[in-house]
Amino acid sequence: MLLTMFIIAIVLTAAAGVYCIIATRNMIRILIALELLIKSVTLLIAVAGVQCGQLALAESFIIALIVIEVVVTAIGAGITIAVHARCGSIDLRKLTNLKG
């Protein structure tokens, strides 16, 4: 029963992240959706580690994933700030006039 609840939470979190990436044009919201997707993967790794009996391995993967998540978020925030400074907006539809 508990495993089923975790799987439902993983699927719902991943679905919310994918929907937010597809539905929005705001760069901040896309970063938040990416965070949701990474959190669902983190929960999936934790549940898989508990089910397989290899919790230490799952924890090491989760720590590595958290480090990667922080780097991706920092780079995405930096890109968002640079786009806002250049274009005056963080809407992705307004990025069509960027040149190489």
TAPE-V541509 format. One record per residue. N is the residue number from 1. RES is the residue in one letter. SS is DSSP state (alpha for helix, beta for strand, coil for the rest). OMEGA is omega as a letter, one per 20 degrees, with the letter a starting at -180 (NA if undefined). NEAR is the number of other ideal C-beta (glycine too) atoms within 12 Angstrom. Layout:
# TAPE-V541509
<<N & RES & SS & OMEGA & NEAR> <N & RES & SS & OMEGA & NEAR>>
This chain:
# TAPE-V541509
<<1 & M & coil & a & 7> <2 & L & alpha & r & 11> <3 & L & alpha & r & 16> <4 & T & alpha & r & 11> <5 & M & alpha & r & 13> <6 & F & alpha & r & 23> <7 & I & alpha & r & 19> <8 & I & alpha & r & 17> <9 & A & alpha & r & 22> <10 & I & alpha & a & 26> <11 & V & alpha & a & 19> <12 & L & alpha & r & 18> <13 & T & alpha & r & 25> <14 & A & alpha & r & 26> <15 & A & alpha & r & 19> <16 & A & alpha & r & 24> <17 & G & alpha & r & 28> <18 & V & alpha & r & 19> <19 & Y & alpha & a & 17> <20 & C & alpha & r & 24> <21 & I & alpha & a & 23> <22 & I & alpha & a & 14> <23 & A & alpha & a & 15> <24 & T & coil & r & 22> <25 & R & coil & a & 19> <26 & N & beta & a & 21> <27 & M & alpha & r & 29> <28 & I & alpha & r & 24> <29 & R & alpha & r & 24> <30 & I & alpha & r & 30> <31 & L & alpha & r & 30> <32 & I & alpha & r & 22> <33 & A & alpha & r & 29> <34 & L & alpha & r & 29> <35 & E & alpha & r & 28> <36 & L & alpha & r & 28> <37 & L & alpha & a & 30> <38 & I & alpha & r & 29> <39 & K & alpha & r & 26> <40 & S & alpha & r & 29> <41 & V & alpha & r & 26> <42 & T & alpha & r & 30> <43 & L & alpha & r & 29> <44 & L & alpha & r & 26> <45 & I & alpha & r & 28> <46 & A & alpha & r & 29> <47 & V & alpha & r & 26> <48 & A & alpha & r & 23> <49 & G & alpha & r & 21> <50 & V & alpha & a & 20> <51 & Q & alpha & a & 16> <52 & C & alpha & a & 14> <53 & G & coil & a & 10> <54 & Q & coil & a & 16> <55 & L & alpha & a & 17> <56 & A & alpha & r & 14> <57 & L & alpha & r & 17> <58 & A & alpha & r & 24> <59 & E & alpha & r & 18> <60 & S & alpha & r & 16> <61 & F & alpha & a & 22> <62 & I & alpha & r & 26> <63 & I & alpha & r & 17> <64 & A & alpha & r & 18> <65 & L & alpha & r & 25> <66 & I & alpha & r & 21> <67 & V & alpha & r & 16> <68 & I & alpha & r & 18> <69 & E & alpha & r & 24> <70 & V & alpha & a & 16> <71 & V & alpha & r & 15> <72 & V & alpha & r & 20> <73 & T & alpha & r & 25> <74 & A & alpha & r & 15> <75 & I & alpha & r & 16> <76 & G & alpha & r & 25> <77 & A & alpha & r & 22> <78 & G & alpha & r & 16> <79 & I & alpha & r & 23> <80 & T & alpha & r & 27> <81 & I & alpha & r & 17> <82 & A & alpha & r & 16> <83 & V & alpha & r & 26> <84 & H & alpha & r & 20> <85 & A & alpha & a & 12> <86 & R & alpha & a & 16> <87 & C & alpha & a & 20> <88 & G & coil & a & 11> <89 & S & coil & r & 19> <90 & I & coil & r & 26> <91 & D & beta & a & 19> <92 & L & alpha & r & 23> <93 & R & alpha & a & 14> <94 & K & alpha & a & 17> <95 & L & alpha & a & 20> <96 & T & alpha & a & 11> <97 & N & alpha & r & 12> <98 & L & coil & r & 12> <99 & K & coil & a & 6> <100 & G & coil & NA & 3>>
